[in-house]
Amino acid sequence: MRAVFVLFDSLNRLALGCYGGRAVPTPNFDRFAARALSFDNHYVGSLPCMPARRDLHTGRLNFMHRSWGPLEPFDNSMPELLKNAGVYTHLLTDHFHYFEDGGATYHSRYSTWDFVRGQEYDTWKALVRPPLERFRKQYSNHHYNGPNQANRLQHQINREFINEEKDFPVAKCFDRAFEFLDNNRGADNWMLHLECFDPHEPFYTSKRFREGLKTNYNGPIIDWPKYAPVTESEDEVAEIRANYAALVAMCDEYFGRLLDYFDAHNLWDDTCLILTTDHGYLLSEHNWWAKNVMPYYEEISHIPLIVHHPDLGARKGTRTNVVTQTPDLMPTILKLFGQDVPPEVQGTSVLDLVEEGDQERSVIFGMFGGAIGVTDGRHTYFLYPPDLDDENLREYTLMPMHLHSFFALNELKTAELHESMDFTKGLPVLSIRALNDARRPPGGDRSHFLSFKSALYDNVADPYQQNPLAAPDVAERLKDSISTILRQHAATPEFFEWMGLRNS
């Protein structure tokens, strides 16, 4: 068996034509769906970026124990398990968070890895004296040029060196993917993990993909919304959405080149191809931008998953309503290569779920220190804790790192040694108080974060989740599902208490 696992970051399900998208044509994503199995009820797990990847490696949720952080010494890592079993694994990515403090243990789990530089604020190009005056004219102050915005300035600097289409990281990622396939398509027993940061913000792409996406906006570059309510004008909103659509179009075209490669070399007969994302993105829906701060609305939590397997037979070009989520991909890929699934894994192979047919299943998703979402495919309930400012929540880790820093000294001073949990393989862990000023998502203005309340939605009658549903019996059933799944994941008593749930 061989497998190519393709992950685009922040790929909104409703941007794809095969999932109902209309903003921009996506002929290649649609072409893939026409010959593969599309999952209509696939959801996120832990949020945002690196927590999602920890789910992907380990096959279990981690948001009830840990915020953004590295893989832990006790974690099962799917690519490392494959590597140790003799399956060659290669990571090819421009996702620079893998190479910051909070993600630094993921890439080395693969047999080999390749990093394409230049996305977003990747500390790539050095300009000691950047052209600040030109930047102030070139970039909108809505999104750039503010005080203490080193990350956005670094992106402006990087962008000075990305001019021709061949310079864009997504183009380089696919070029190197084809190099890997040229060198290895005659071999067996390998997995290529091709992960592109696009269409993550900032929405910068080759100009030809913006042609035909006209707006009335006539001003400086506006393509990197802040994680906040919409304050932009109608024309500015249209411009930002068009920039995102153009980036999706670029991703679609380059993914199409991969499909062409499969056609040219007849890889469909012996190679599995999986397409998904880590989470979606709000593009002014619910009057919000981005993710993390608001409830995990459908645009964020309900994500695409399309799978080609040579043995799917009559299921090719069809769709399934089984409820799945990100942690299910770890056992899926292990089983593709005939490997046993470790006992700590809570996910289930998506192909096994399809084979078992329709069944009731609920999944939960969330972010450390935030709400929990739960869905059964028909209804979604967002459960908020009684007091988001309550600092009794604790992180459990042997790797006390945030996004791009160590835990602060005032956090580490609260550390206690905690007995092993059922997934730590006998190892005790540090229990560290989750202080509200810690450098973890969502960060920023907590007043926005604190403004939301628990709510239930009917995803069939109200697919855009505009009108909370008053159905206490459904809400209580879904709350019970949350408690059951939390117990399966060894959530701690203080986490149940923090969420206002009974641990029994």
N, C-alpha and C positions, 0 to 999 in steps of 0.2 A: 504494500500500500504506500502511496505517496499522498501528501495533502498540501494544499496552498490555503492558508488562512489569512483572509484580507480583512483588516479592520480600519475603517475611516473614523476619525474622531468627530463627534458632534454632528453626525449625519442624521438629520431629521427625517423620520420615516415618511412624513407627508411631503418631502421634497422629491420622492421617487415616484415616477409615473405608475409603476407596478403596485404602489400603495395609495394611489389616488392623487399624487402630486400633479400640479398644473403650472407652477410658476415658470418652469423651464423644462424642455424635453430632456428625458434621460433614456435615450434609446438603448444604451448598453446595459444599464441596470435592468431595464425591462426585458431585454433580450436574454439576460441570464435567468430571470424569473421564468421565462417561457420554457426553459429546459431544465429547471431545477425545482426544488420544493420550497415554497414560501411559507413562512410562519407568520400568522396573523395576530397571534397573542404572545409575542415575545417581549419581555420586560427587562429592565435593568435590575441590578442587585444593590451593591454598595456604591455610593457616589462620593465625589466625582471621579476624576481620572485614575489616580493610582489605586484607590480602593476598588474601583471596577476591575483593574488589572490583577489585583490580588485575588478577587473572586475568580477571575479567569484562570489563574494559575492553580488555585487551591480547591476549587469546586465547592466552596462554602462562603457564606456571607461573613463579613468582618466588621460591618459598621457598628454593631452593638458593643464591640470591644475596643475599637481603634479608629482614629481619624486617618488622614492621609499619612502614609508611611511605607517603609520598605517591606519586602518579604521578610518574615521572621525565621530564625534558625530551625524552628520546629515545623514550618510550613511545608506541606507537599507542594511541589512545583511541577505542573504538567510537563513542560518542556524538559525539565531535568529528569523526571521519571522516564520519559522517552529516551533521553540521551543515555541514561544508565542502562536501559534495556537494549541498546544498540541501534536506536532510531536516531538518525542525524537530524538535528534541529537548528535552524538558522533564523535569527531575527534581523530583519531589515527595516529600519525605521528612521523617520525624521522627528519623532516625538521626543523632544529634548528633556521632558520631565524624568525620563529614565536615567538621566545623567546628572540629576540634582540630588541633594542629600536624601530627600524623601522617596526616591525611586531607585537608588543606586544598587540594589541587590537583584533586580529583575533580569537585566540583560545577560548577566554572567551565568544564568541557569541554562543557557542555550549552548550548543556545541560551538557555534560561532555567531558573531553579530556584526552588523555594519550600521554606522550612524551617519545620516545625512544632515549636515548643519544648515542653520539659517532660519528656522521657523520662529515666529513670534519674537520673544525676548531672549532666545538662545544667545548666550554670551559668546558670540561668534566673531564678529568683526570689531576691530578697535579703532575708534576715532577719538583722540584726546580732545580735539577741538571740533566737535560736530557743527554743522552750519545751522545754528539754532534760529537765526533770523529767517532763513529760507524755510525751515521746518514750520515756523509759526505761520507763514503765508501758505504753505503747501498743505498743511493738515488742519482740520477743523478743531477748534478749541473745545467743542463738545466732547471729543474723544481723546485729544492729545494736548500736549504743551502745558499741562498743569504742573504745579509745584510737586516735588517729591514723586515724580512719575518716571523713575529710572527704567522700569521695564518697558514703558512705551517709547522712551527715547532710544533704548537699545533696538527695538523693532525698527524705528525710523532709520537708524544707522545700518542695520542689516539690509534693509530695503534698498539702500544705495547700491548694493552689490548684486541685486536680483533684478535684471533688466530684460534679457531675452528669455523666451519660454524655457529654454534648456537650463536656465539658471534656477528655476523654481524647484523647491525641494520635492514636490510630488512627481515632477518629471524625472528627477534624479533617482527617486525611489523605484519607479517602474523600470528605468534603464538598468538599475542594478538587479532588480528581480529577474529581468530577462537574461542578464549575465549568469545569475545563479541557475536558471533553468537551462541555458545553453550548456553549462558545464556539468549539469547533474540529471537532466531528464532521462538519460539512459540508465541511471541507477535506480535502485529500489530502496524503500524503507527510509524516507525522509519527510520532514515537514518544513515548509517555508512559511514563516509568519511575517507577512508584509503589512506593516502598520504605518498609515499616513496620518499626519496631524491634521491635514485638511479634511473637511471644510470648517475646522475650528477657526474662531476669530483670531486675528484680524482677517477680514475677507479680502485678501489680495490675490489677484490672479492675472494671468496673461490677458492683455487687452481684447484679444479676439473673442473671448468668451463673454465679454460685456456687450458686444455688438448685438443689436436687436433688443436689448433690455433697456429701453429708453425710460427716463424719468424726467420730471420737471426741475430737478435739482441742478443748480449751477453754483457750485462753491468748492471749497477745499475738501480734501479727502476725508470721508466720514465712513468708517468701516469697522470700528472696534467698540461696540456698545459697552457701557459699564453695567455691572450686575445690579440693576436698579430699575425703578419705574420709568416708563417712557416720558421723556420731556422734550423730545425732538418734534419738529414740525411734521406735517403730513408728507411734505416733499422729502424731508430728510429720512423719514421712516421708509419711504419708497426706495430711496437711494441705497439705504443699508440692506434692505431685503433683496434688491437687485444685485448688490455685490455678493451676498450669500448665494443667490441663485447662480451667478456666474461661476463661483467657486465649485458649486455642486456639478455644474456642467463640465468643468475641467476634470473633476474626479471621475465623472461618468466616461469621458472620452478615454482617459488613461486606463480605466478599468476595462473598457472595450478593447484596448490593445492587448490586454491579458487574455480576454476571450478569443481574440484573433490568434494568439499564440497557441491556446488550447486547440483551436480548429486546425491550425497549420501542422501541429505535431501530434494530433489525435490523442491528446492527454485525457479526453473525456472518458476513455475506456478503462483507465487504471489510476486516475488521480481524483481525489476528492477536492472540491473547491467550496469554501465557506465564506460568506460575506456578511458582515455585521458592523456594529458601532458600539461605543461605550455608553453613550447617552445622547439624547436629542438636545434641542435648543429652542428657547422662546424668541421669536422674531417679532415682538410687539404684541403677540397674543396675550390675553389677560392683562394688557397694558404693562407688560414687563419685558425686559431683555434677559436672555441668557439662562442661568440655572442657579442652583444652590440656595438662593435666598427664599424663594417662594415655594409653595407646594410643588411636588414633582408631577405637574400636570402631564397629560397624555403626550404633549409635544416633547417632553423631557424623558419620561419613563417608558413609553411604549415605542420600541425601537425595531428596526428591520433585522430580519435573519433570513437568509436564503442559502440553501444547502444543495449542492450537487454531490451525489454519490453514485459511482458506476452501477451499483446494484439496486438503485431505487425503482427501476423498471417503470411500471404503470404510474408511479407517483411523480414522474418527471412532468414539469409544467403545471402541477397542481398546487393547492394550498391546504393548510391545516389550521384548525382552530385550537389545537392543544396549547395549554398555558405553559410557557417555558420562560427561562431567564438566564442571565449571564453565567451564573455558576454551573449551569447544566452543560456548558460547552467543554469544560474540563473533562468530565467522564466521557462525553461524546468522542473527543479526540483520542483519549486513551484507548477506548474500545475500538476505534478505527484501526488501531495498530495491534489489537489483540492483547492489550495490557490490562492487568487487574486494577480495579478501582480501590484506593486505600480506604480504610474504615472511617477516617475522619471526614470524608467527602459527604456532603449533604445533597449535592446536585444529582440529577438523573440524566442519562444520555437522551438527547432530544429525539434521536432515531428510535430508541426504545419506547419513548412516550408516544411517538407516532404509531408504532407497531401495536401498542396496547390499545389505541383508539381513544375515543372520547371518554373522558373521566373527569370527575370533579377534582380540581386542584387549585389551591390558592398559593400565591407567592407574595413575599414582602420585599420592600426595597426602602433604602433610606440613606441618610448621611449622619455620621457621628455628631451628636449634639443637636440633632434636628428632629423633624417629624418622621413618622414611619408611614409609608404607603403600603396598601395591601389590595390585591385584586384577584378575582376569580375569573376574569375575562369578561364578565358582564358588569359588575360593579367595582368601583374603586373607592376606598375609604382612606382619608388622610387623618392620622391620629397625631395630635400635638400633645406634648407633655403639659402637665398643669402649670409648670413654671420653667420656661426655657433658660432663665437666669440662675436657676438652682445649680450651685457648683458641687453638688454631691456626686455627680457623674465622675467616673474614673476611666483612664486609659490603661490597657494591659499590653505590655510590650517588653521585649528585650532589645529593641532598636528605637530608642527615644529620639526620633528625628521628625521634624516637620517638613514642609514642602522644600524649603532650601535653607534650613537652619537646624541646629541642635535644639532640643527642648531647652527653654530658658532655665536659668538657675532657680528662679522662684518656683517653677514647676517641679524640677528635680528634687527640691527640698521636701516635697510632699510624698516622695516615693516610698513605698513599702514593698516588702517581698510577699508575693501572693502565691498560695499553693497552686500546683499544676491544675490545668483544666483538661477536659476530655480530648482536646485537640492539640495540646502542647507536648504530648508524648513524654509525660513524666517530668517536664521541666517546670520549675516555678517561674513566675514572671514578675516584672515590676508593675505595681499598681500605682498610678500617678494621677493626682487630682486634676480634673479637666477644668482649668481656670478659664474664665470667659475672655481674658485678654491674650490667650494663647494664639500662636501664629498658625492657625489652621482654618480651613473653610468653615463657614462662609466669610468670616472676617468683616471688615468694613462697618457699615452703619447697622448696628443691631436693632435699631428701632423698626426698620423694615422687616427684619427677620421675626420680630415679636408681634407683628400685626396680624398674623394669620391664626385661624382657629380650625379645629377638627371639622371635616365635612365629608359627606357621602355623595357620590355621583353615579348615575346610570349611564354607562359608556355607550349603550346602544341607542337609547332615546336622546341622549345628550352627549354626543361624541366629542364635543369641544369643551365639555365640563364648564358650562356657563351657569348652571342652575343647581345648587346643592339640593339633594333629595332628602325629604323627611321620611325615613323608613327605619325606625329604631331597631326592629328585629334584624334587618339586614346588617346594619352597623354593628350590632352586638355579635352577630355571627362572624363578621370579618374581624372584629376585635379578638374574638376567641381564636381565630386562625393566627393572628399575630402572636398571641401568647404561646400557642402550640409550637410555632416555628421558632420563636425565641428560645424556648426550652430545648428544642432539638439542636440549637446552636450554642448551648451552654451560656446563655446570657446570665449575668450575675444578678443577685437579689437587688442590688442598688439600682441596676438598670431598669428592672421591672418597676421599682418604686418611683424612679425618676419619670418613667413613662405613665405612671398612674395605672398600672396593670397589676392584676393578681397573679402571683407566681404559683398557681395550683390548678 
